[in-house]
Structures are given as C-alpha cells and as structure tokens.
C-alpha cells in the first residue's frame, strides 16, 4: 500500500511552509485565493486525506452531530433529518447536515469536513456509488462515533437503523401477484447497494412462494436518475413478452415506470400494475395514485440520533446495535385491479 500523502509532502512540492498548506486547506482568509487554489488542486491530485487520528486529539466535545445523506430532495432523507433534529434537540445537541449528491468522492469530503467542524459523531447514509469504506473506517479508528441508516454496509461494525427491506418488497410483489400479475419486473438501484440486494431478495422469495419462474430479463439495476430509469424501463416494455407488473426500489423509479408505460399507451393498472418504495407525499396525488411501501423515516431518524448520542456519551462501553423497522404497503390505484 502506498504511503499516505501528508501536509509536509504538499509543502515540499510547492516550496511553501506546512502551516501555509494547512491554512490554505481550511480556506483561511490569511492565505490568498491563488495559493488556496494551488494547494487544494495539488492535494486533490495527490489524493491527500487529513490525518483523522491527529485531528481527533485536539477535538473537544461540541454537543454537535453531523449528518451526511445522499440527497435531501429525497423524502426519506429529509424526513429522517427531521427525526434526527427532534431527538438531538431533546438531548441538548445541535445538528449540521450535508449531502453527498450520490457521489463517493463528495461523501469522503463530507466526512473530512465534518471532522474539521469538530462534530461529536456522524450519522451517515451511503451514496449510491460508495464501494470503498476506508473513509468510514478512518473515522472509527480516530474514535469518531458513527451510525449508518437506510443505506448501510454490513461489513462495518457500527450501529445501523434500517427497515426490513426483504419483507417490504415481498409484500409488494405478493400484492402484484394477487392482482393477477405473472410477469413482474424488479427495478433496483445500483446492485452494490444493500437496499437493492435486499429488496431484490424479497422479490425473488415472493415469486418462489407462488411458483412463478424468475426471468432475469425482468431484473434491472440502474442509478437513481429519472432519465436513465425511463430508458431502462422503456427497453423492458419492448420485450417480446413484456412485464405486466413492476416493483421498483424507489418511488422515483416507479414514477419513471409510469412515464414509460404511458408513453407506450399502456393502461395503469389494467395493462401494467406498478408499486414503488418510500411513499413520498407526491405519489398519493398522482394520476393514477401510486401504490408504495411506506417506511417510518422520522422514527428511523430519531433512533439513529439516539444511538449516536448514546455512543458519544457512553464511549467505549457502548455496544453497536442494529434496529430493524417494519414497513407498510399502501395500496392505491396504480396496482389495484379489484
């Protein structure tokens, strides 16, 4: 493994002092903009990461917790943040939040910025492109308490707050089967995401229970992006034997499915029934209203904050816990054929 680049390495390369590099990385007003730009570009080119352990040595308790989510435009994350703030404020903590915007590199920067901001702990939901967890391991090795929620990594020894994704997806697919669907497609997020794999497993188990063959042509993974989802689902609808039901990993993908189906002049739910996941507020006022799997995002946020603050206050005596919440299938016009 290559040695980690240090502030001294950057200083030596640019022929400036380490203290100048340090202040430039912190965007100090004492350092001119051109030097800041040069230092930051060099740090990025050399893949510099701050020494988390060293930063932790000078950190005092601030009664502040950090939250990193993929996108606050997603209902599940904005609602979870409300729950986090509710629980944190009751215990005397303030919250600062930032978004990775589904980008792995930005998630790394978020964790570094949180560390520099001297938060006491971090609540994190992984970006869809996160495959390497070294930045989280570095936080833990520095003594920073971390709680994962919704999108987690099983490999990490942290507290986790999740819903029973397999049971939720099983119920959604079982509902489609009971509505008469036999060619049911699964639209997942990136396959590496824990929620994608668990929801796919629930889909598989439902088909197995009702003795419906699993057709891998009907299983599609794509980014949480409207245009890409519409394109992928449009291709499914062009199959010689297209799906008569669709279960998606998110409501936004379900909306994309509705767009693709309506573009093909398919009737929903008569020709194709659709169920999403998350139960965002907009889905109840769509035409037709979208069936969706509801998860208790506010309560999940409250629990994540509670676990994190317990860990902050108990220190090394705290044992990581996993909290599993149940989901509820909300049946609406997009899937109800009877």
Helices and strands as residue ranges (DSSP letters): H 7-14, H 18-25, H 33-45, H 52-57, E 64-69, H 75-90, E 94-99, H 104-116, E 121-124, H 134-141, E 145-149, E 159-163, H 165-178, E 184-188, H 194-209, G 216-218, E 219-221, H 226-237, E 245-248, H 251-263, E 273-278, G 281-285, E 291-295, H 297-314, G 315-317, E 322-325, E 327-330
